[in-house]
Amino acid sequence: MKLIVKPFAEIDVSEATLWYNEKFDGLGGEFLLSIDAKINAIQRSPKQFPTKHKNIRRALTDRFPYGIFYIIENEVIYILAIIHTRRNPKIWKKRIL
């Protein structure tokens, strides 16, 4: 299945990676590996993760407290947001409404 990461989600990852690297050298790289692993899991089996709002699904990363929010439309997975689980859910909801 084709996967498209929306620009806001790319910004989410970039900002989080920078933040983690500021906290501990190399931690940003570990964060990216965690995100990549979960995105690969999404791509292998996109319907395995629960629906959180309408048709938006969320996959939680294993090591870091982040959720990857995505939709499936016409055999394409769109990653909408990659957000810390303590952030306001309105952030990702605004991106699709």
SULGI-V144900 format. One record per residue. N is the residue number from 1. RES is the residue in one small letter. SS is DSSP state (@ for helix, = for strand, . for the rest). OMEGA is omega in degrees with one decimal (none if undefined). NEAR is the number of other C-alpha atoms within 12 Angstrom. Layout:
BEGIN
n=N res=RES ss=SS omega=OMEGA near=NEAR
n=N res=RES ss=SS omega=OMEGA near=NEAR
END
This chain:
BEGIN
n=1 res=m ss=. omega=-179.9 near=18
n=2 res=k ss== omega=-179.6 near=20
n=3 res=l ss== omega=177.4 near=24
n=4 res=i ss== omega=176.1 near=23
n=5 res=v ss== omega=-178.6 near=26
n=6 res=k ss=. omega=-177.2 near=23
n=7 res=p ss=@ omega=179.2 near=16
n=8 res=f ss=@ omega=179.0 near=24
n=9 res=a ss=@ omega=176.2 near=29
n=10 res=e ss=@ omega=177.7 near=22
n=11 res=i ss=@ omega=177.4 near=18
n=12 res=d ss=@ omega=-177.4 near=30
n=13 res=v ss=@ omega=-179.7 near=32
n=14 res=s ss=@ omega=-179.4 near=22
n=15 res=e ss=@ omega=179.6 near=20
n=16 res=a ss=@ omega=179.0 near=28
n=17 res=t ss=@ omega=177.3 near=30
n=18 res=l ss=@ omega=-179.5 near=21
n=19 res=w ss=@ omega=179.8 near=20
n=20 res=y ss=@ omega=177.9 near=20
n=21 res=n ss=@ omega=176.8 near=18
n=22 res=e ss=@ omega=-179.3 near=14
n=23 res=k ss=@ omega=-178.1 near=13
n=24 res=f ss=. omega=-177.8 near=14
n=25 res=d ss=. omega=178.7 near=14
n=26 res=g ss=. omega=-178.2 near=16
n=27 res=l ss=@ omega=176.9 near=20
n=28 res=g ss=@ omega=177.2 near=23
n=29 res=g ss=@ omega=177.4 near=21
n=30 res=e ss=@ omega=176.0 near=22
n=31 res=f ss=@ omega=179.2 near=33
n=32 res=l ss=@ omega=178.0 near=30
n=33 res=l ss=@ omega=178.8 near=20
n=34 res=s ss=@ omega=178.4 near=27
n=35 res=i ss=@ omega=-180.0 near=38
n=36 res=d ss=@ omega=-179.9 near=22
n=37 res=a ss=@ omega=-178.5 near=21
n=38 res=k ss=@ omega=176.8 near=31
n=39 res=i ss=@ omega=176.0 near=35
n=40 res=n ss=@ omega=177.7 near=21
n=41 res=a ss=@ omega=177.7 near=24
n=42 res=i ss=@ omega=-177.0 near=34
n=43 res=q ss=@ omega=178.7 near=27
n=44 res=r ss=@ omega=-175.6 near=16
n=45 res=s ss=. omega=-171.3 near=19
n=46 res=p ss=@ omega=-177.0 near=31
n=47 res=k ss=@ omega=-179.8 near=22
n=48 res=q ss=@ omega=-177.2 near=16
n=49 res=f ss=. omega=-172.7 near=26
n=50 res=p ss=. omega=173.7 near=21
n=51 res=t ss== omega=-178.6 near=18
n=52 res=k ss== omega=-177.2 near=19
n=53 res=h ss== omega=-177.3 near=18
n=54 res=k ss=. omega=-178.9 near=15
n=55 res=n ss=. omega=-178.9 near=21
n=56 res=i ss== omega=178.8 near=30
n=57 res=r ss== omega=178.2 near=30
n=58 res=r ss== omega=173.0 near=36
n=59 res=a ss== omega=179.2 near=39
n=60 res=l ss== omega=176.9 near=30
n=61 res=t ss=. omega=-174.8 near=29
n=62 res=d ss=. omega=-173.9 near=20
n=63 res=r ss=. omega=-175.6 near=17
n=64 res=f ss=. omega=-177.0 near=27
n=65 res=p ss=. omega=-178.4 near=19
n=66 res=y ss== omega=174.6 near=29
n=67 res=g ss== omega=175.9 near=37
n=68 res=i ss== omega=-176.8 near=46
n=69 res=f ss== omega=-175.7 near=44
n=70 res=y ss== omega=174.7 near=41
n=71 res=i ss== omega=176.0 near=37
n=72 res=i ss== omega=178.2 near=28
n=73 res=e ss== omega=175.3 near=18
n=74 res=n ss=. omega=177.9 near=10
n=75 res=e ss=. omega=175.8 near=15
n=76 res=v ss== omega=174.8 near=17
n=77 res=i ss== omega=177.2 near=30
n=78 res=y ss== omega=174.8 near=34
n=79 res=i ss== omega=-175.1 near=40
n=80 res=l ss== omega=-175.2 near=36
n=81 res=a ss== omega=173.5 near=41
n=82 res=i ss== omega=-165.6 near=45
n=83 res=i ss== omega=174.6 near=36
n=84 res=h ss== omega=-174.6 near=30
n=85 res=t ss=. omega=178.4 near=21
n=86 res=r ss=. omega=178.6 near=13
n=87 res=r ss=. omega=-178.1 near=16
n=88 res=n ss=. omega=-179.3 near=12
n=89 res=p ss=. omega=177.6 near=22
n=90 res=k ss=@ omega=-179.7 near=15
n=91 res=i ss=@ omega=-177.6 near=21
n=92 res=w ss=@ omega=179.2 near=31
n=93 res=k ss=@ omega=179.8 near=22
n=94 res=k ss=@ omega=-175.6 near=13
n=95 res=r ss=. omega=-177.3 near=21
n=96 res=i ss=. omega=-177.7 near=20
n=97 res=l ss=. omega=none near=12
END
